Amino acid sequence: MKALCLVFCLFFSVAVMAGKYTREMNEQNIANDGKNPVEFRIAKLNQVWEKANRMQLAPVRLSELHSDLKMQEREELQWKKLKAEGLDEDGEREAKLRRSFHIILAKYGMDGKKDNRALDTNSLKDHDPKQGDMFDDPRLDKLWNKAKTSGKFSEQELQSLRREFQHHKDKIHEYNIVVDTVSRTEEIHKNVISPLEEDEKQNALHEKHTELKQRMRDLNQGFERLRKITHEGFSSDNEFKEPRVIELWEMARRSNLSEDALDSLKEELKHFETKVEKHQHYQEQLDYSHQKLQHVEALGDEEHIMRHKEKYNNLAEKAREMGYKMKKHLQDITNKISRNGLPHNEL
């Protein structure tokens, strides 16, 4: 009888441990070394995150990557649920997820290649950077220098304008990444043999070229807005200050939203702008905290190092959390506008 109880207990213990092991592997809550928590529930996203930490990306850049990976994780988990229900049979959503993942890798220099997009003839950047260039684009640099010397802007307005220029530069960079992705996809499709596959690939390429055209239209509209502000200054009746919020509001006004829906969206955008400003504040604090930590580490005082490291880690966590919430809200608002007469485009 005792032997039977012993066998039962042993079997029960093994079953519990096996279940625990499976759960931990699936949820990926604990890293292999048992020290560092695993950030994501998808293995490839953890691999990217670990590589980014080894690369020692700047703190704010690392925080932005974390937010992008959280958004990717959210989309991929939703897609897995849809796939399990028998949806996405044509694989369209899966293809978009692959493309967005590649864009993340390229955006943070982890796609295994040097950033040659600036030298590509299809790229929007076609000049040699010179001393004093801030935005790696001759038209943007020329406009920025004109704005700085015009005397039309206060220091605070120049800071706001600089954020708009930086946002436009980021959009140019993303456009060039998508151009690179489409170009390589076209090279792969040249080897397609099946006529049925050929039709599917042509449809996919047509979709991507349509997206590129929309992105280019957005870039042209954005540049015209910057040119107008540089020549005329900020309008006193501006609804918003943050570039992403301004773009969303202009998208909404071009859509088929009713007056009541626009009024409701305006209020939502005011809350979103507050969220963006709060995120920027956390990023500034994170950058400052990192500089201070480096200074303390150079002095070698262990007690001060531990205290500043704890503060830095807390700020990093808050910046990542706020960044994810902000990007999720951005996506939700963009989708809401897109459903009312405008094509969806990632801002």
SULRAUR-V924301 format. One record per residue. N is the residue number from 1. RES is the residue in three letters. SS is DSSP state (helix for helix, strand for strand, loop for the rest). PHI is phi in degrees with one decimal (* if undefined). PSI is psi as a letter, one per 30 degrees, with the letter a starting at -180 (* if undefined). Layout:
n: [N N]
res: [RES RES]
ss: [SS SS]
phi: [PHI PHI]
psi: [PSI PSI]
This chain:
n: [1 2 3 4 5 6 7 8 9 10 11 12 13 14 15 16 17 18 19 20 21 22 23 24 25 26 27 28 29 30 31 32 33 34 35 36 37 38 39 40 41 42 43 44 45 46 47 48 49 50 51 52 53 54 55 56 57 58 59 60 61 62 63 64 65 66 67 68 69 70 71 72 73 74 75 76 77 78 79 80 81 82 83 84 85 86 87 88 89 90 91 92 93 94 95 96 97 98 99 100 101 102 103 104 105 106 107 108 109 110 111 112 113 114 115 116 117 118 119 120 121 122 123 124 125 126 127 128 129 130 131 132 133 134 135 136 137 138 139 140 141 142 143 144 145 146 147 148 149 150 151 152 153 154 155 156 157 158 159 160 161 162 163 164 165 166 167 168 169 170 171 172 173 174 175 176 177 178 179 180 181 182 183 184 185 186 187 188 189 190 191 192 193 194 195 196 197 198 199 200 201 202 203 204 205 206 207 208 209 210 211 212 213 214 215 216 217 218 219 220 221 222 223 224 225 226 227 228 229 230 231 232 233 234 235 236 237 238 239 240 241 242 243 244 245 246 247 248 249 250 251 252 253 254 255 256 257 258 259 260 261 262 263 264 265 266 267 268 269 270 271 272 273 274 275 276 277 278 279 280 281 282 283 284 285 286 287 288 289 290 291 292 293 294 295 296 297 298 299 300 301 302 303 304 305 306 307 308 309 310 311 312 313 314 315 316 317 318 319 320 321 322 323 324 325 326 327 328 329 330 331 332 333 334 335 336 337 338 339 340 341 342 343 344 345 346 347]
res: [MET LYS ALA LEU CYS LEU VAL PHE CYS LEU PHE PHE SER VAL ALA VAL MET ALA GLY LYS TYR THR ARG GLU MET ASN GLU GLN ASN ILE ALA ASN ASP GLY LYS ASN PRO VAL GLU PHE ARG ILE ALA LYS LEU ASN GLN VAL TRP GLU LYS ALA ASN ARG MET GLN LEU ALA PRO VAL ARG LEU SER GLU LEU HIS SER ASP LEU LYS MET GLN GLU ARG GLU GLU LEU GLN TRP LYS LYS LEU LYS ALA GLU GLY LEU ASP GLU ASP GLY GLU ARG GLU ALA LYS LEU ARG ARG SER PHE HIS ILE ILE LEU ALA LYS TYR GLY MET ASP GLY LYS LYS ASP ASN ARG ALA LEU ASP THR ASN SER LEU LYS ASP HIS ASP PRO LYS GLN GLY ASP MET PHE ASP ASP PRO ARG LEU ASP LYS LEU TRP ASN LYS ALA LYS THR SER GLY LYS PHE SER GLU GLN GLU LEU GLN SER LEU ARG ARG GLU PHE GLN HIS HIS LYS ASP LYS ILE HIS GLU TYR ASN ILE VAL VAL ASP THR VAL SER ARG THR GLU GLU ILE HIS LYS ASN VAL ILE SER PRO LEU GLU GLU ASP GLU LYS GLN ASN ALA LEU HIS GLU LYS HIS THR GLU LEU LYS GLN ARG MET ARG ASP LEU ASN GLN GLY PHE GLU ARG LEU ARG LYS ILE THR HIS GLU GLY PHE SER SER ASP ASN GLU PHE LYS GLU PRO ARG VAL ILE GLU LEU TRP GLU MET ALA ARG ARG SER ASN LEU SER GLU ASP ALA LEU ASP SER LEU LYS GLU GLU LEU LYS HIS PHE GLU THR LYS VAL GLU LYS HIS GLN HIS TYR GLN GLU GLN LEU ASP TYR SER HIS GLN LYS LEU GLN HIS VAL GLU ALA LEU GLY ASP GLU GLU HIS ILE MET ARG HIS LYS GLU LYS TYR ASN ASN LEU ALA GLU LYS ALA ARG GLU MET GLY TYR LYS MET LYS LYS HIS LEU GLN ASP ILE THR ASN LYS ILE SER ARG ASN GLY LEU PRO HIS ASN GLU LEU]
ss: [loop helix helix helix helix helix helix helix helix helix helix helix helix helix helix helix helix helix helix helix helix helix helix helix helix helix helix loop loop loop loop loop loop loop loop loop loop loop loop loop loop loop helix helix helix helix helix helix helix helix helix helix helix helix helix loop loop loop helix helix helix helix helix helix helix helix helix helix helix helix helix helix helix helix helix helix helix helix helix helix helix helix helix helix loop loop loop loop loop loop loop helix helix helix helix helix helix helix helix helix helix helix helix helix helix helix helix loop loop loop loop loop loop loop loop loop helix helix helix loop loop loop loop loop loop loop loop loop loop loop loop loop loop loop loop loop loop helix helix helix helix helix helix helix helix helix helix helix helix helix loop loop loop loop helix helix helix helix helix helix helix helix helix helix helix helix helix helix helix helix helix helix helix helix helix helix helix helix helix helix helix helix helix helix helix helix helix helix helix loop loop loop loop loop helix helix helix helix helix helix helix helix helix helix helix helix helix helix helix helix helix helix helix helix helix helix helix helix helix helix helix helix helix helix helix helix helix helix helix helix helix helix loop loop loop loop loop loop loop loop loop loop helix helix helix helix helix helix helix helix helix helix helix helix loop loop loop loop helix helix helix helix helix helix helix helix helix helix helix helix helix helix helix helix helix helix helix helix helix helix helix helix helix helix helix helix helix helix helix helix helix helix helix helix helix helix helix helix helix loop loop helix helix helix helix helix helix helix helix helix helix helix helix helix helix helix helix helix helix helix helix helix helix helix helix helix helix helix helix helix helix helix helix helix helix helix helix helix loop loop loop loop loop loop loop loop loop]
phi: [* -61.2 -61.9 -65.3 -62.7 -62.7 -62.7 -62.8 -61.5 -62.5 -62.5 -63.9 -63.0 -63.1 -62.8 -63.3 -65.0 -64.9 -64.0 -62.3 -62.7 -62.3 -63.3 -66.8 -69.0 -69.7 -82.4 52.1 -90.1 -130.0 -74.9 -60.5 -81.1 75.5 -109.1 -94.9 -67.1 -80.1 -79.8 -127.6 -89.6 -117.5 -58.4 -64.8 -71.3 -63.6 -62.8 -64.4 -63.3 -64.6 -63.8 -61.9 -67.6 -67.3 -72.7 57.4 -60.8 -58.9 -52.9 -66.7 -63.7 -64.3 -63.8 -64.4 -61.2 -58.5 -63.6 -64.0 -68.0 -64.2 -65.8 -62.4 -61.1 -59.1 -66.8 -69.4 -67.5 -64.0 -64.4 -60.6 -66.4 -62.6 -63.0 -64.9 -90.1 84.7 -94.8 58.0 -65.5 -81.4 74.6 -64.8 -68.7 -62.2 -63.9 -64.8 -65.7 -62.0 -66.6 -65.6 -66.0 -63.5 -62.4 -61.3 -59.6 -68.2 -60.0 -107.0 68.5 -120.3 -94.5 76.0 -143.3 -72.2 -79.6 -92.3 -61.3 -67.5 -96.5 -73.8 -66.4 -83.3 -75.8 -78.0 -96.5 -142.8 -155.4 -89.0 -63.6 -119.8 -62.6 99.5 -69.5 -105.8 -118.1 55.8 -146.4 -60.5 -68.9 -65.7 -63.0 -64.5 -64.2 -63.0 -62.2 -67.3 -64.0 -64.3 -97.6 -77.5 77.4 -85.7 -119.2 -76.0 -60.7 -64.9 -66.7 -64.6 -64.1 -64.4 -66.3 -62.6 -63.1 -65.9 -63.2 -64.3 -62.0 -66.8 -60.8 -62.0 -67.2 -62.7 -61.9 -65.0 -60.4 -64.9 -64.6 -65.3 -58.2 -62.8 -62.6 -64.4 -60.9 -70.4 -64.6 -63.7 -63.0 -65.2 -70.0 -64.3 -92.0 -71.0 -105.2 -64.4 -59.5 -64.5 -63.2 -59.6 -62.1 -63.8 -67.4 -64.3 -63.4 -64.0 -66.1 -60.6 -62.8 -68.6 -67.0 -63.1 -62.7 -61.9 -62.3 -65.9 -62.0 -65.4 -61.0 -62.6 -63.7 -64.4 -64.4 -63.9 -67.4 -62.0 -63.9 -62.6 -63.1 -65.1 -63.0 -61.0 -82.4 -109.9 83.7 -71.2 -76.9 -72.0 -99.6 -61.5 -74.8 -136.9 -112.3 -79.5 -56.2 -64.1 -70.1 -60.3 -63.9 -62.7 -65.7 -67.4 -59.0 -63.1 -70.7 -86.5 -86.3 -96.7 -66.3 -72.9 -61.2 -63.8 -65.9 -64.9 -62.0 -64.7 -66.7 -59.3 -64.1 -63.8 -67.6 -64.7 -65.6 -65.1 -62.3 -60.9 -64.3 -63.0 -64.5 -64.5 -63.8 -61.9 -61.8 -63.1 -63.8 -63.1 -65.2 -64.8 -63.0 -64.1 -62.9 -66.0 -62.1 -66.4 -62.4 -60.7 -64.6 -66.3 -62.0 -66.9 -77.8 82.8 -82.2 -60.7 -63.7 -66.4 -61.4 -61.9 -65.7 -72.2 -66.6 -64.2 -63.8 -63.0 -63.5 -64.9 -64.9 -61.3 -63.9 -65.7 -63.9 -66.8 -62.6 -66.4 -62.7 -66.3 -61.0 -65.6 -68.3 -64.6 -63.9 -58.6 -63.9 -62.2 -67.0 -61.2 -63.5 -62.4 -68.9 -62.0 -70.4 -117.5 106.5 -123.5 -67.7 -70.1 -144.4 -67.8 -87.9]
psi: [e e e e e e e e e e e e e e e e e e e e e e e e e e f h f k l e f g e k k k e l f k e e e e e e e e e e e e f h l k e e e e e e e e e e e e e e e e e e e e e e e e e f g g l h e f g e e e e e e e e e e e e e e e e g h g g g l l i g f f f k f f l f k h l k k l k f k e g g k e e e e e e e e e e e g f g f k l e e e e e e e e e e e e e e e e e e e e e e e e e e e e e e e e e e f f g k e k e e e e e e e e e e e e e e e e e e e e e e e e e e e e e e e e e e e e e f l k k f g k e l e k e e e e e e e e e e f f a g k l e e e e e e e e e e e e e e e e e e e e e e e e e e e e e e e e e e e e e e e f f g j e e e e e e e e e e e e e e e e e e e e e e e e e e e e e e e e e e e e e f h g k k k k k *]
